[in-house]
Amino acid sequence: AQSVTQLDSHVSVSEGTPVLLRCNYSSSYSPSLFWYVQHPNKGLQLLLKYTSAATLVKGINGFEAEFKKSETSFHLTKPSAHMSDAAEYFCVVGYNTDKLIFGTGTRLQVFP
Amino acid sequence: KAGVTQTPRYLIKTRGQQVTLSCSPISGHRSVSWYQQTPGQGLQFLFEYFSETQRNKGNFPGRFSGRQFSNSRSEMNVSTLELGDSALYLCASSLLAEMPLYEQYFGPGTRLTVT
């Protein structure tokens, strides 16, 4: 079955330190992969997407993610966290079934 | 370009009532998807419309229905509301039908509370 797993429900970092949000997917087909961010009381905003081009994908606000087929992972990183990065992050996988499968989300807290 | 808009933003209904939520996609987008977001179940796919036709449907009871108009605007309806229907309902639009390949643009959501 197609699935996506976000390995951490909560991640806490200090401002200025690196961020790592982990995501693994099941590997039936070559998927399309996305990271979305949701700030409180807002809809989801696309951070970046992977669609079988370069394996290192750069997104908005300094975020990037690396597609690793051998590890079936698509972890999201940022070199230096900012207070405004505090939000919930969703890893999303699209397969040929024309449906998107959402991870359960990772809540990122950033401390001053 | 205006983003995806959803109306109303907040809604309080009583058990047994029905509700209609509206979504206007980004101009030129023809695919509209609906999602239910709750703390317990996370984001769950309801259905997707493209060119006024329902293309995909999630695992929700028949009380949940939707439609899309010729201008791509979409509505979803929930009949005989239950307490468990309390959720944030998100609408997303996409330029084309090949949803896995193209990103979706989300509206701010409608917060439905059923009492």
HADDOCK unambig.tbl for C-alpha pairs under 7 A between the chains (distance, minus, plus):
assign (segid A and resid 32 and name CA) (segid B and resid 100 and name CA) 6.04 0.50 0.50
assign (segid A and resid 32 and name CA) (segid B and resid 101 and name CA) 6.05 0.50 0.50
assign (segid A and resid 42 and name CA) (segid B and resid 108 and name CA) 4.83 0.50 0.50
assign (segid A and resid 43 and name CA) (segid B and resid 90 and name CA) 6.98 0.50 0.50
assign (segid A and resid 43 and name CA) (segid B and resid 106 and name CA) 5.53 0.50 0.50
assign (segid A and resid 43 and name CA) (segid B and resid 107 and name CA) 5.30 0.50 0.50
assign (segid A and resid 43 and name CA) (segid B and resid 108 and name CA) 4.04 0.50 0.50
assign (segid A and resid 43 and name CA) (segid B and resid 109 and name CA) 5.99 0.50 0.50
assign (segid A and resid 44 and name CA) (segid B and resid 106 and name CA) 5.49 0.50 0.50
assign (segid A and resid 45 and name CA) (segid B and resid 105 and name CA) 6.90 0.50 0.50
assign (segid A and resid 45 and name CA) (segid B and resid 106 and name CA) 6.69 0.50 0.50
assign (segid A and resid 51 and name CA) (segid B and resid 101 and name CA) 6.65 0.50 0.50
assign (segid A and resid 94 and name CA) (segid B and resid 100 and name CA) 4.27 0.50 0.50
assign (segid A and resid 95 and name CA) (segid B and resid 100 and name CA) 5.91 0.50 0.50
assign (segid A and resid 96 and name CA) (segid B and resid 100 and name CA) 6.87 0.50 0.50
assign (segid A and resid 98 and name CA) (segid B and resid 98 and name CA) 6.55 0.50 0.50
assign (segid A and resid 98 and name CA) (segid B and resid 99 and name CA) 5.56 0.50 0.50
assign (segid A and resid 98 and name CA) (segid B and resid 100 and name CA) 5.52 0.50 0.50
assign (segid A and resid 99 and name CA) (segid B and resid 99 and name CA) 6.82 0.50 0.50
assign (segid A and resid 99 and name CA) (segid B and resid 100 and name CA) 6.42 0.50 0.50
assign (segid A and resid 100 and name CA) (segid B and resid 100 and name CA) 6.28 0.50 0.50
assign (segid A and resid 102 and name CA) (segid B and resid 43 and name CA) 6.44 0.50 0.50
assign (segid A and resid 104 and name CA) (segid B and resid 42 and name CA) 5.78 0.50 0.50
